[in-house]
Amino acid sequence: MAWMGFAAGVCLLLLTGSSVIKTLLIPRNLGSLIGTLVARSVLFAFRLITAPVENLYRREKILSAGAPTFLFALLVGWLCSLYVGFALMLLPFTRDDMPNAFRLSGSSLFTLGFATPAGAAPYGIVFAAAISGLGVIALMIGYMPTIYSAYNRREILVIMLEALAGKPPWGPEVLARQQLIGNVEYLGRVYERWTEWAADISESHTTYRTLIYFRSRYAENAWPLALLAVLDAAALHLALCPDSAPAEARPLLRVGYMALRQIGRTLRVPVNDDPHPDDPLRLTRVDFDEAVQHLDAAGWVFERKPDEAWPHFRGWRVNYELAAEGIAAHLDLPQAKWSGPRARLGHARMPERPAHREPQVAAQPSDRPLQGAPGVSGGGPP
């Protein structure tokens, strides 16, 4: 029985080592049994906790602790697996004394080996336990700057988008606001920067899957909603104004929907890898006409009529709608227009637009000379 425990301990250590290496050392999306079990447990617990919470900001405050909790729980899971694994390996050398085996394993793993058993084999196991515990903690510490650096890169453009699209973000509002301030030419620069941003999150969020669950700083400006709004803006721009739309819009759409599909596959949400332009959309023609009216009210100049533009717009959106809505539902994001249904009740509201205010212009001085000025007849009293 002791040697069977030894074999089980070796298997558990190999399983733990594989999970650590896949998660912290290999730069690609590789699943592990321990990581999957911890992730599902943490996700289930937070969904259970937030189920009765209706207040948006309170719910987001709770959910914001989900990703850090997963990292902490994963570290604890690894250390516990190492603790049990090395204890089982020590059983044959402690004469089936289970409490003593766990005491030696814990002493070596958590106190760097203050307990020193007799014999070369058990001493080697204790030494390996001490190195393993220290190594796992050091790797996790080194992992954190990478995670938070990628998080900060992601959030810069997300925060900037609030000035362009309001809160929550909506594609037509991106176009309308630039039209209202006479800054439509700037949209090409916006599309270019978001193309690079989409490529960045496609790499970082599939390599380090925990990043997907790190909530954005502002609840209604979540990063999937922001990317969806920019993609919708580019699709509308190309559909309504094919001649004047910036050349940067097409690369954005291509890179953007590929990023959403890759992240969707990482989360195991439904993704259509080869959609047809005529595939059904959840977004309706009524929604599209509402967007056209919104742009018309802002003074947007159309090159196509809505009837001509609708097939082109749906041909673009069908590439990313399913993945975007699946990600938003999986992460339980706040409601936003054109982002699909949620499990919770509530309706998406229009983006907030700041009040239009201009400084009062002071009255210009008259060109007529003032009465009483030098050299002017008819002056006032001396």
C-alpha positions, 0 to 999 in steps of 0.5 A: 500500500505504501508503494502504491501511495508512492506511485500515486504521489508521483502521478500527482506531482507530474500532474501539478508540474504539467499544470504549472508549466502550461500555465506559467511557462509555455506562451500559448493556450494549453489547458490543465486539469488542475487549472480547469477545476479551479477555474470552474469552481471559482466561476461557479462560486462568483456566479452563485454569489452575484445571482441575487445582486441586481445593482450593477456597480455592486455586482461589478465590484464583486466580479472584479475580484474573480480573476485575482481569486482564481490566481490565488486559488490556483496557487493554493491548489498547486501547493496543496497538490505538491503537499499531498504528492510528496507526502505520499512519496514519503510513505514507504520511508516512514513505515506507513506513518501517514501523519509523519509523512505529511509532517515531513512534506509540510515542513519541507514545502512550507518551511524550506526543509527544517525537518530532515529525515534519515536516509538518502531517498527521503532526504532527496524527496524532502529537498525536492519538496522545498525547491518545488514550493519555492519555485512555484511561488517564485514563478507565480510572482514573476507571472503577475507583472506580465498579467498586469502589464497586458491589462494596462495596455488593454484598458488605455484605449478602452478608457479613451473610447468613452470620449468617442462613443459614450457609456455604454459604447455603441458603434453609431455613436462613434460616428455621430460624435465625430460628425458633430464636432467636425472630426470625421477624418480622425476615424482613420486613426481610431481604426488603425489603433484599434487594429493593433489593439485587437491583435494585442488582445488576441495574442495576450488573452488567449495566451493568458486566459485569466486576462479575459476575466479581469474586469475593466475599470468602468463596468459599462465600458467593458473591453468586449463591448468597446471592441464590438462598438468600434467594429460596428462603427467601421462596418457602418462606415464602409456600408454607408460611405464606401468611397470616403470610408478610411482604408484602415476600416477593412483591416480593423474588421478583419483583425477584430473578428478574428480576435473575437473568434479566437477568444470565443473558442478559448472560452468555448462559446459558439463561434462561426468560423466560416459565416455566409453574408446572408446568414441570419443576424440577431440584429434586425433591420429595425435596429439598423434603421435606428442607427441610420436615423441617429447618424442623420440627426447628427448631420452624417452625409450618406453615400448609400441609401439604407436599403443598399447599405443594409446587405453590406453592413450585415455581411460585415457583422455576421463575421463577429456577432455570434462571438461578441455576444457569446463573450458578453453573455459568458462574462455577464457584462452590463447591457449595451446596445447591439451586444445581445441578450443577457441572462439578467433582466434589463434594457440597454440604454443609449450612450451618455452624451455630454451637454454641448456648451460653448463660451459666451463671445464678448461683444466686439468694440464698435468702430465708431470713436467714443464721444469725448475722445481726443480730436472728436467734436461734440465731446462730453463735459470737460 
